[in-house]
Amino acid sequence: MAEKEKTSSSQPRISGWLRSGLNTMLVPALAVLTAMIVGGIVIALAGGNPFAAYAGLIEGSFGSLNAISETTVWATPYIFAGLAVAFGFKGGLFNIGAEGQLAFGAVMAALVGYGLPLMGVDLPAVVFVPLTVVAGIIAGGIWAAIPGWLKAKFGGHEVINTIMMNYIALNITSYLLNGPMKDNNPLNVVARTPLIAESARISTVFPDYRFHWGFILALLVAVLIWFILWKTTLGFEIRTVGTNPDAARYAGVNVSNIIIITMVISGALAGMAGSIEVTALNYRHELGFAVGYGFDAIAIALLGKNHPAGVVLASLLFGAMRNGATRMQFNTQIPVDIISIIQALILLFVAADAIVRYIYHIRIQQDRLVLTRGWGG
Amino acid sequence: MEWKRFGFIAFIIVALFSIVVLIGQARDPIPTIIISMAATTISVATPLTLGALSGVFSERAGVVNIGIEGMMLTSAFFGWFGAIYFNTILKFEAMPSLILGVVIAVLAGALMGLLHAALSITFKVDQVIGGTVINILAIGITGFFNRQLFFEKNSIFGGNVPHAPGTLPSVGQVPFLANVPILSNLQPIAILAIVLVFISTFVLFRTRWGLRTRAVGEHPRAADTVGINVSFMRYVNVIISGCLAGLAGAYFTLESVPSFEPLMTNGRGFISLAAMIFGNWTPLGAWAASLVFGAAQALQINLQFYRELIPPSLSLLQYPYIVGLTPYILTMLILTGIIGRTVSPAADGQPYEK
């Protein structure tokens, strides 16, 4: 221990950072590798060729400029939703409700985006785009504030409450998209909203590619979240409540308030994932679009070690896998669902890092991530 | 369970029944409506009852199990696949195929239980994360194999979903049970679930095994000191928990409907955890709480029959999506503890370090 401190202090800071960064990434990287190997075995057992499958996966995700552009398109909502879950974890809260917050954010963004012009309000894009995005942010924040408040006030466990809010969001969106908000176009049979106004849309960065400014925005938001968590008093209080709520209370932190604020910011980020998908990609909300993001976001947050930079990298990886899966299925007829298995295995090996450490004989110890604490709250 | 909680449960069930009776009485006699509601309530409460029992066993031994949802989904798929495999490929009769399907579902649940036990007991993974891993893995596995086995041309079924051997018949087919109201409408897993509630109560509170289980969940160190093998007790109870979740899974594809849909468990595993908490980690309390959720779901189902009788002033009740919110809102309400707080086993969620 003493020796380790000596060497790190005698070296330049940048190199120290690099080394600790690489050490931090070692276990997640090996977890991904192990998951890919096990996934390959599953593919082989199912009668496929794992090498052809992974070649297709890489070709589909990075094989051309368009493939790379599509990977960023897939990664964008993952960054927002992953940041949402990671932010919750930092405050000691397990937000499994990103899916519902995302869906509710997307619905509200769509409502503002197509509803205001119908009411005769004609806004320039400079105002209309931010307004639409903010509508989703607020909706997501409110959706997460409810379980946050229930936790702070009554100790109702956020794991179950955020899941219940997912189902409530799903039911309400089903009702809205099949009823009052349904696209009335006579050719439409799907539960979806009308298209949002042109002036409410976020544009692409280059013509001919779907790579859009929402991705750049996601990177900026990741920096902002890093700043909030590590450079502000609020962030310090959130992290203190996350690691030791009793100590935080003793130090004079209003723990109940911090719980609610953490949930609101977390939900706002998930809501932003929804509103960016509406304003920059789909230009409407469609039922079933939000399914699966909540659980993927948990895997991304854990893979990224709850750090914004890690979340961005993990999102790119997950985005690449989702994007490349279509090409893989086209080339090798292996169902895209194999990606869900690989992602679950990644989560498994990241969570149970003891397995990875055992397989690869890693001795570098790191601080245990404190994530949740039973039902006690 | 104290009177306040029982009173609340009775009140909610009566209120939910009353809504259907008030709307439906214009067409059907009141006893018919009540019997129909009661049978639906008990039937749809089945996976919740079994899920809550699953939670009770795991958490009484000190292991939080939020993977019940995933265990149910996995078992629902493999039980269904097993029944079809025996029926279509091995040419078994429908009834033996269904029973073997249930066995396979329970085994699949046991395997998932074993995985959760290994993660939380041996590898000391954060138990809520371990449960989440199981939930995500279940979605991936069932989605992948559903596509691979039933929708791929080179699969054993040749690319089309074979005809399922139906669902388990109601016990009304047994001659001397045919005229018993409510009971004659119920199917085997629903009845088995009720029997298991009483067996679980006996096992947990009247046997040495139950005493040891509770000791391991309340104070593992003390249990260890008197020579109880903490890891072994936890492993076995989490596997029992998986078996019960597996039986709950069998309900979905072998008793309720003869088909499998991705994500078909629809949050029942999580609602059963709320039932377990509200029932204060006891089998009887968990069953009573499950019936509340069952009644809420029965409301949605039965209101569909009387859709055109719903008065315009209550037009929101016409929308299944809106009525469908009831179980979820009830869950959140119950978890606030306004109807009385419950206390979890003291060592619930904590890995035991020797």
HADDOCK unambig.tbl for C-alpha pairs under 7 A between the chains (distance, minus, plus):
assign (segid A and resid 150 and name CA) (segid B and resid 336 and name CA) 6.54 0.50 0.50
assign (segid A and resid 154 and name CA) (segid B and resid 336 and name CA) 5.22 0.50 0.50
assign (segid A and resid 154 and name CA) (segid B and resid 337 and name CA) 6.78 0.50 0.50
assign (segid A and resid 155 and name CA) (segid B and resid 336 and name CA) 6.74 0.50 0.50
assign (segid A and resid 156 and name CA) (segid B and resid 335 and name CA) 5.10 0.50 0.50
assign (segid A and resid 156 and name CA) (segid B and resid 336 and name CA) 4.95 0.50 0.50
assign (segid A and resid 160 and name CA) (segid B and resid 270 and name CA) 6.46 0.50 0.50
assign (segid A and resid 161 and name CA) (segid B and resid 332 and name CA) 5.90 0.50 0.50
assign (segid A and resid 164 and name CA) (segid B and resid 328 and name CA) 5.37 0.50 0.50
assign (segid A and resid 168 and name CA) (segid B and resid 325 and name CA) 5.91 0.50 0.50
assign (segid A and resid 168 and name CA) (segid B and resid 328 and name CA) 6.75 0.50 0.50
assign (segid A and resid 171 and name CA) (segid B and resid 321 and name CA) 5.08 0.50 0.50
assign (segid A and resid 171 and name CA) (segid B and resid 322 and name CA) 6.83 0.50 0.50
assign (segid A and resid 171 and name CA) (segid B and resid 325 and name CA) 6.82 0.50 0.50
assign (segid A and resid 172 and name CA) (segid B and resid 321 and name CA) 6.71 0.50 0.50
assign (segid A and resid 172 and name CA) (segid B and resid 322 and name CA) 6.98 0.50 0.50
assign (segid A and resid 174 and name CA) (segid B and resid 321 and name CA) 6.87 0.50 0.50
assign (segid A and resid 175 and name CA) (segid B and resid 321 and name CA) 5.77 0.50 0.50
assign (segid A and resid 295 and name CA) (segid B and resid 136 and name CA) 6.63 0.50 0.50
assign (segid A and resid 335 and name CA) (segid B and resid 144 and name CA) 6.44 0.50 0.50
assign (segid A and resid 335 and name CA) (segid B and resid 147 and name CA) 6.67 0.50 0.50
assign (segid A and resid 335 and name CA) (segid B and resid 148 and name CA) 6.71 0.50 0.50
assign (segid A and resid 337 and name CA) (segid B and resid 140 and name CA) 6.09 0.50 0.50
assign (segid A and resid 337 and name CA) (segid B and resid 143 and name CA) 5.87 0.50 0.50
assign (segid A and resid 337 and name CA) (segid B and resid 144 and name CA) 4.74 0.50 0.50
assign (segid A and resid 338 and name CA) (segid B and resid 140 and name CA) 6.78 0.50 0.50
assign (segid A and resid 338 and name CA) (segid B and resid 144 and name CA) 5.75 0.50 0.50
assign (segid A and resid 340 and name CA) (segid B and resid 140 and name CA) 4.50 0.50 0.50
assign (segid A and resid 341 and name CA) (segid B and resid 137 and name CA) 5.86 0.50 0.50
assign (segid A and resid 341 and name CA) (segid B and resid 140 and name CA) 4.51 0.50 0.50
assign (segid A and resid 341 and name CA) (segid B and resid 141 and name CA) 6.03 0.50 0.50
assign (segid A and resid 344 and name CA) (segid B and resid 133 and name CA) 6.16 0.50 0.50
assign (segid A and resid 344 and name CA) (segid B and resid 136 and name CA) 5.59 0.50 0.50
assign (segid A and resid 344 and name CA) (segid B and resid 137 and name CA) 4.95 0.50 0.50
assign (segid A and resid 347 and name CA) (segid B and resid 133 and name CA) 6.40 0.50 0.50
assign (segid A and resid 348 and name CA) (segid B and resid 133 and name CA) 5.81 0.50 0.50
assign (segid A and resid 351 and name CA) (segid B and resid 125 and name CA) 6.32 0.50 0.50
assign (segid A and resid 351 and name CA) (segid B and resid 129 and name CA) 6.97 0.50 0.50
assign (segid A and resid 352 and name CA) (segid B and resid 119 and name CA) 6.83 0.50 0.50
assign (segid A and resid 352 and name CA) (segid B and resid 123 and name CA) 6.34 0.50 0.50
assign (segid A and resid 352 and name CA) (segid B and resid 125 and name CA) 5.54 0.50 0.50
assign (segid A and resid 354 and name CA) (segid B and resid 123 and name CA) 6.28 0.50 0.50
assign (segid A and resid 372 and name CA) (segid B and resid 128 and name CA) 6.94 0.50 0.50
assign (segid A and resid 373 and name CA) (segid B and resid 349 and name CA) 6.92 0.50 0.50
assign (segid A and resid 374 and name CA) (segid B and resid 64 and name CA) 6.87 0.50 0.50
assign (segid A and resid 374 and name CA) (segid B and resid 348 and name CA) 6.34 0.50 0.50
assign (segid A and resid 374 and name CA) (segid B and resid 349 and name CA) 4.77 0.50 0.50
